[in-house]
Amino acid sequence: MTVAIDISNNNGIVDLSYCHAAGVGIVIAKATEGVGYHDAFYFRNVAHAHSWSLKVGAYHFARPSANTGAAEAVSFLQELAGGESVDFIALDLEDDRVSATADLGAFVIDWYEHVHEVFRRPIYLYTSHGYALAHGLLNSEAAAYFRLWLASWELTPPTSLSGWSRIGGWQFTDEGFTPGVGRVDQSIWYDIV
C-alpha cells in the first residue's frame, strides 16, 4: 500500500523530488482527454517521475458525451507510443456532459478492448459510486475487464463497489498537499504495480 497522486496540466510544472519523503510512491499523469486533447505536461511528468524511481501510471479522461470508446482509445494509444513506458493505465470516467442516465457499459468495454490489444499491463477504471450507479456500471461486464480506482472522498476506506471484488486504488481527496506539487488529488494504492 502506498500513496498515489494524479497530476495534469492543472498542476503546472511540478517537482517530484519530494515525493518519497512525503510518502508518495506512485504518480499518475494525465495523457489525453476525449479525442485530440493531449496534456502538454504529460511527457515531462512521466520522465520526471521515472527519474525519481516512482511507479508511473497514465490516465485518459473520457468524453463519452462526444466520442466512441474506440476513437478515444486510438487517441490515447498514440500519445502513449510517443514516450516512456508506464506501469499501468486508467480510464477516467466522470464526464458531466453525458446524459444523467446514459448507460456507458459499451463505451468502457469498447475502450478497454482497443487498448488491451496493445497494452498488457494493469488497466483501471476511475469512477465514483454515484457515477457508476447512474451509468449502468455496477454489476456490469466492465468489472470483469478493469481493476477499480474508486473516487470516494470519505474518512473511512470504502469496502468495494458492486461487481468488483476489491478496490485497487482509493482516491480519498482532491485537496491533498504534496511538497513540490502543491494541492493535488491523493489516493491510497492497494495494488502492487
C-alpha positions as CSV (number, residue, x, y, z in Angstrom):
1,M,0.0,0.0,0.0
2,T,1.3,3.4,-0.9
3,V,0.1,7.0,-1.6
4,A,-0.5,7.9,-5.2
5,I,-1.0,11.4,-6.7
6,D,-2.6,12.2,-10.0
7,I,-1.3,15.2,-11.9
8,S,-2.1,17.1,-15.1
9,N,-1.7,20.4,-16.8
10,N,-3.7,21.9,-13.9
11,N,-0.7,21.4,-11.6
12,G,1.7,23.2,-13.9
13,I,5.4,22.3,-13.6
14,V,5.9,20.1,-10.6
15,D,9.0,18.9,-8.7
16,L,8.6,15.2,-7.8
17,S,11.9,15.0,-5.9
18,Y,10.0,15.4,-2.7
19,C,7.6,12.5,-3.3
20,H,9.4,9.7,-1.5
21,A,9.9,11.9,1.6
22,A,6.2,12.8,1.6
23,G,5.2,9.1,1.3
24,V,4.2,9.2,-2.3
25,G,5.3,6.2,-4.4
26,I,3.1,6.5,-7.5
27,V,2.4,9.3,-9.9
28,I,-0.5,9.0,-12.3
29,A,-0.2,11.5,-15.2
30,K,-3.0,12.7,-17.4
31,A,-2.1,11.9,-21.0
32,T,-5.2,12.7,-23.0
33,E,-8.9,13.8,-22.9
34,G,-11.5,12.9,-25.5
35,V,-10.1,12.8,-29.0
36,G,-7.4,15.2,-29.9
37,Y,-6.5,16.7,-26.5
38,H,-3.0,15.9,-25.3
39,D,-1.8,17.1,-21.9
40,A,1.2,19.4,-22.5
41,F,2.8,18.3,-19.3
42,Y,2.4,14.5,-19.8
43,F,5.8,13.5,-21.2
44,R,7.6,15.8,-18.7
45,N,5.7,14.4,-15.8
46,V,6.3,10.7,-16.8
47,A,10.0,11.3,-17.4
48,H,10.4,13.2,-14.1
49,A,8.6,10.5,-12.1
50,H,10.9,7.9,-13.7
51,S,13.9,9.9,-12.8
52,W,12.9,9.7,-9.1
53,S,12.2,6.0,-9.3
54,L,8.5,6.4,-8.8
55,K,5.9,4.0,-10.2
56,V,4.1,5.7,-13.0
57,G,0.6,5.5,-14.4
58,A,-1.1,7.3,-17.3
59,Y,-4.8,8.2,-17.5
60,H,-7.2,9.2,-20.2
61,F,-10.1,11.5,-19.3
62,A,-13.1,10.0,-21.2
63,R,-15.6,12.1,-23.1
64,P,-18.3,9.6,-24.0
65,S,-20.6,12.5,-24.5
66,A,-18.7,13.3,-27.7
67,N,-16.9,10.2,-29.0
68,T,-16.8,6.4,-29.2
69,G,-14.7,4.3,-26.9
70,A,-12.7,3.1,-29.9
71,A,-11.9,6.7,-31.1
72,E,-10.7,7.7,-27.7
73,A,-8.6,4.5,-27.3
74,V,-6.8,5.3,-30.5
75,S,-6.0,8.9,-29.4
76,F,-4.8,7.6,-26.0
77,L,-2.6,4.9,-27.5
78,Q,-1.0,7.4,-30.0
79,E,0.0,9.5,-27.0
80,L,1.4,6.6,-25.0
81,A,3.5,5.5,-28.0
82,G,5.3,8.8,-28.1
83,G,7.2,8.5,-24.8
84,E,8.5,6.4,-21.9
85,S,6.5,3.3,-20.8
86,V,4.2,3.4,-17.8
87,D,3.4,0.7,-15.2
88,F,-0.4,0.9,-15.6
89,I,-3.1,3.0,-17.2
90,A,-6.6,4.2,-16.2
91,L,-9.8,5.3,-17.9
92,D,-11.1,8.3,-16.0
93,L,-14.9,8.1,-16.3
94,E,-16.6,11.2,-14.9
95,D,-17.8,13.2,-17.9
96,D,-20.5,15.5,-16.7
97,R,-21.7,16.2,-20.2
98,V,-23.2,12.7,-20.5
99,S,-26.9,12.3,-20.2
100,A,-27.7,11.7,-16.5
101,T,-28.8,8.1,-17.0
102,A,-26.9,7.1,-20.2
103,D,-25.5,3.5,-20.0
104,L,-21.8,3.7,-20.5
105,G,-21.0,0.0,-20.4
106,A,-20.5,-0.4,-24.1
107,F,-18.2,2.7,-24.2
108,V,-15.9,1.4,-21.5
109,I,-15.7,-2.1,-22.9
110,D,-15.0,-0.7,-26.4
111,W,-12.2,1.5,-25.0
112,Y,-10.8,-1.4,-23.0
113,E,-10.8,-3.9,-25.9
114,H,-8.9,-1.5,-28.2
115,V,-6.4,-0.5,-25.5
116,H,-5.8,-4.1,-24.2
117,E,-4.8,-5.2,-27.7
118,V,-1.7,-3.0,-27.3
119,F,-1.2,-2.5,-23.5
120,R,-0.8,-5.7,-21.5
121,R,-0.2,-4.2,-18.1
122,P,-2.9,-3.4,-15.5
123,I,-5.8,-1.3,-16.7
124,Y,-8.0,0.6,-14.2
125,L,-11.4,2.3,-14.3
126,Y,-11.6,5.5,-12.3
127,T,-15.1,6.4,-11.2
128,S,-17.3,7.1,-8.2
129,H,-20.1,5.0,-6.8
130,G,-22.7,7.6,-7.9
131,Y,-21.4,7.9,-11.4
132,A,-21.1,4.1,-11.8
133,L,-24.7,3.6,-10.5
134,A,-26.2,6.3,-12.8
135,H,-24.4,4.9,-15.9
136,G,-25.0,1.2,-15.6
137,L,-21.6,0.1,-14.4
138,L,-22.5,-1.6,-11.2
139,N,-22.5,-5.4,-11.5
140,S,-21.7,-4.9,-15.2
141,E,-19.4,-6.7,-17.6
142,A,-16.9,-3.8,-17.1
143,A,-16.0,-5.1,-13.7
144,A,-14.6,-8.2,-15.4
145,Y,-12.2,-6.2,-17.5
146,F,-11.0,-3.3,-15.3
147,R,-9.3,-3.0,-11.9
148,L,-11.1,-0.4,-9.9
149,W,-9.7,3.0,-8.8
150,L,-12.6,4.5,-6.8
151,A,-13.2,8.1,-6.0
152,S,-14.7,8.3,-2.6
153,W,-13.9,11.4,-0.5
154,E,-14.8,9.9,2.8
155,L,-12.9,9.5,6.1
156,T,-13.0,5.7,6.0
157,P,-12.0,3.4,3.2
158,P,-14.8,2.1,1.1
159,T,-15.4,-1.7,1.2
160,S,-16.0,-2.3,-2.5
161,L,-18.3,-1.5,-5.4
162,S,-20.9,-3.9,-6.7
163,G,-19.3,-6.1,-9.3
164,W,-15.8,-5.6,-8.3
165,S,-14.4,-7.9,-5.6
166,R,-11.9,-5.3,-4.4
167,I,-10.6,-1.8,-4.8
168,G,-7.1,-1.3,-6.3
169,G,-6.9,2.4,-5.6
170,W,-9.0,4.7,-3.4
171,Q,-8.9,8.4,-4.2
172,F,-9.8,9.9,-0.8
173,T,-9.3,13.6,-1.5
174,D,-8.9,16.3,-4.2
175,E,-7.4,18.6,-1.6
176,G,-4.2,16.8,-0.6
177,F,-0.9,18.5,-0.4
178,T,2.4,17.2,-1.7
179,P,5.6,19.3,-1.4
180,G,6.9,20.3,-4.9
181,V,3.4,19.7,-6.3
182,G,1.0,21.7,-4.1
183,R,-2.7,20.9,-3.9
184,V,-3.3,17.6,-5.6
185,D,-5.6,14.6,-5.7
186,Q,-4.4,11.8,-3.5
187,S,-5.2,8.1,-3.4
188,I,-4.2,5.1,-1.4
189,W,-3.0,2.5,-3.8
190,Y,-3.6,-1.1,-2.6
191,D,-2.4,-2.9,-5.7
192,I,1.2,-3.7,-6.4
193,V,2.0,-2.4,-9.8
